[in-house]
Amino acid sequence: MANHSATEKDVRQATKRRERNRYYGKTTRNAIRDFKEIKSKNEASEKLPKVASEIDKMAKRGIIHKNKAANLKSKLAKRTNALAK
């Protein structure tokens, strides 16, 4: 265990950050899962900006890489466009 007060504080901060990152990651993964279950183009195009915003926030916070965020948003946009056909 930590022997210095600064190390103890770092452990507390890391725990708090880890919990926060897990929450945002899980929430976004659930939103993506729910988005993939949508069958209508109208509903998908309504929800796409909200899901894309959550993905962008994860990238901004450093939970995922910005390129992974771009890839996820691209896949969701392709899926939305495919629903029209």
C-alpha positions as CSV (number, residue, x, y, z in Angstrom):
1,M,0.0,0.0,0.0
2,A,1.0,3.6,-0.3
3,N,3.5,5.0,2.1
4,H,3.4,8.7,1.2
5,S,0.4,11.1,1.4
6,A,0.9,12.1,-2.2
7,T,0.8,8.5,-3.3
8,E,-2.3,7.9,-1.3
9,K,-4.0,10.9,-3.0
10,D,-2.9,9.6,-6.4
11,V,-4.5,6.2,-5.6
12,R,-7.8,8.0,-4.6
13,Q,-7.7,10.1,-7.8
14,A,-6.9,7.1,-10.0
15,T,-9.8,5.2,-8.5
16,K,-12.2,8.1,-9.0
17,R,-11.1,8.5,-12.7
18,R,-11.3,4.8,-13.4
19,E,-14.9,4.7,-12.1
20,R,-15.8,7.8,-14.1
21,N,-14.3,6.3,-17.2
22,R,-16.0,3.0,-16.7
23,Y,-19.4,4.8,-16.4
24,Y,-19.0,6.9,-19.5
25,G,-17.6,3.9,-21.5
26,K,-20.5,1.6,-20.5
27,T,-23.1,4.3,-21.0
28,T,-21.8,5.0,-24.5
29,R,-21.5,1.3,-25.4
30,N,-25.2,0.8,-24.3
31,A,-26.2,3.8,-26.5
32,I,-24.4,2.3,-29.5
33,R,-26.0,-1.1,-28.9
34,D,-29.4,0.4,-28.7
35,F,-28.7,2.5,-31.8
36,K,-27.8,-0.7,-33.8
37,E,-31.2,-2.2,-32.9
38,I,-33.1,0.6,-34.6
39,K,-34.8,-0.5,-37.8
40,S,-36.3,2.8,-39.1
41,K,-34.4,5.5,-40.9
42,N,-36.2,8.4,-39.2
43,E,-35.5,7.2,-35.7
44,A,-31.9,6.4,-36.5
45,S,-31.3,9.8,-38.0
46,E,-32.8,11.4,-34.9
47,K,-30.6,9.5,-32.5
48,L,-27.4,9.6,-34.5
49,P,-26.3,13.1,-33.3
50,K,-26.9,12.2,-29.6
51,V,-24.8,9.0,-29.9
52,A,-22.1,10.7,-31.9
53,S,-21.9,13.4,-29.2
54,E,-21.4,10.8,-26.5
55,I,-18.6,9.2,-28.6
56,D,-17.0,12.7,-29.1
57,K,-17.1,13.3,-25.4
58,M,-15.4,10.0,-24.7
59,A,-12.6,11.0,-27.1
60,K,-12.3,14.4,-25.6
61,R,-11.9,13.0,-22.1
62,G,-9.3,10.5,-23.3
63,I,-11.3,7.4,-22.7
64,I,-11.0,6.3,-26.3
65,H,-8.7,7.5,-29.1
66,K,-9.9,10.1,-31.5
67,N,-9.5,7.8,-34.4
68,K,-11.6,5.1,-32.8
69,A,-14.2,7.7,-32.2
70,A,-14.1,8.7,-35.9
71,N,-14.4,5.0,-36.9
72,L,-17.4,4.4,-34.6
73,K,-19.2,7.5,-35.9
74,S,-18.5,6.5,-39.5
75,K,-19.9,3.0,-38.9
76,L,-23.0,4.4,-37.3
77,A,-23.5,6.9,-40.2
78,K,-23.1,4.1,-42.8
79,R,-25.6,2.0,-40.9
80,T,-28.1,4.9,-40.8
81,N,-27.7,5.5,-44.6
82,A,-28.1,1.8,-45.3
83,L,-31.5,1.8,-43.6
84,A,-32.9,4.0,-46.3
85,K,-32.2,1.3,-49.0
